[in-house]
Amino acid sequence: MILFALFSLISASYAEYRVYQYYVFSKTLNLNSPPPTLVTTTLDPKSYVAYHGGRDSIEVNLLRSWMCLGNTNHQDFCLISEGKELNEGNIE
């Protein structure tokens, strides 16, 4: 009975997550430099920069951020119209 109650609580729990939208610029100056790119991810600005080579290789400008609310189990990023937009500044 206790296991059933715990399973019910776990399956009824909801996870929320934050989505970030960045404009990413390469700092490498060569003929094969990728063009600026619009990126949507769940990585926060510092983690995104660190994961993609650090401040010496890319520049990230935060455009917007929002929370995906409710049951987000096995779903793609929610659209900004489905979430709650959060105001942020630019990250360099």
Helices and strands as residue ranges (DSSP letters): H 2-12, E 17-26, E 37-41, H 45-51, E 58-68, E 84-86
